[in-house]
């Protein structure tokens, strides 16, 4: 990257263009208050692999060098984990600025091939893999511990609760155990719930993360919300924290009104279920550590309930990693980074696996299918002995198959 100023001309310093750019971002003008402290750069999980620091890009914008900032392309090597944002003493919406830089890039440059491909796939198939809609239910074919009759009843015309499975859990075999586990637990607890199946569409996050803009997801928000309301449900439960966070924050903003429905991640919904149903557990002693997903933890501020679920299981001891809760390090799988720079994604995941292994825990638990995939792959590639599970699949295995169904 050319950091010299010899090539710059008077017209390069376009303060009006930066003003207009920041005006479209809530609190965007706070960028003017950046004091170049470097807190954003020091917290960035990708910092040591970048040609420039984050704060150098912010400085370019402060100086009116919008096109210079765009040409760095630094914003593509980002997981949108928001570590920079929570560490910023000025409260600058840095993650939102990065997304808007991606949008601006797509308007003035040729769209990144990976982003163009995933956008095309989502627009055509309404999921991130290009699978036929019927394949969203493949994971239901071998759920252990349920009857064929129960499996046939997973899609109902009417239900109080809808389980929104998400693209990764539905269509990536490596993640199948997550929706299988939640379905098993909900059935054992006697919850009146339904899947959307073929009527479920991608939440739309990959489009926004790819720089397509919020307008691109409006039809996805309308479709998914109507599909749930059609079933008469008053609650939608998610195992994907990205879908959860996107629904709770972006859908209401895009549609211009509050969603008339309860939005729950399973870590919020299950504690009540686990208290009301008489489950018994396998009690052998085991040591686990817990990874806070960025979308569930730092962005949604859900830190305690996953830990409470872990601690409620007899024989399970929780040991914490060095960086937890708001300071939890990213898994490397967010912000479409895995599609754009798989090597960088692995580097970030590898660091987190090393931190987890340092606790001497037998299991690394998380509450996100993408975190599970990236961390599990990193554990395999680095030959780490720690086992990576989503909390759901770990919980389902610990529940005694003979228990459940009896209300306390």
Secondary structure, DSSP 8 states (H G I E B T S, - for coil): ----STT--GGG--HHHHHHHHHTSTTGGGGGG-----HHHHH-TTGGG-SS-HHHHHHHHHTT-HHHHHHH-GGGS-----HHHHH-TT---HHHHHHHHHHHHHHHS---HHHHHHHHHHHHHSSSS---GGGGGGGGGG-TT--HHHHHTTS-SS-SEEEE--HHHHH-GGGHHHHHHHHHHHHHTT--EEE-GGG----SHHHHHTT--GGGGHHHHHHHHHHHHHTT-SEEEES-HHHHHIIIIIIHHHHTS--SSEEEEHHHHHHHHHHHB---B----EEEEE---TTTTTTT---HHHHHHHHHSTTEEE---SS-GGG----S--TTHHHH-HHHHHHHHHHHHHHHHTTT-SEEEES-HHHHHHHHHHHHHTT---EEEEHHHHHHHHB-TT--S-B-
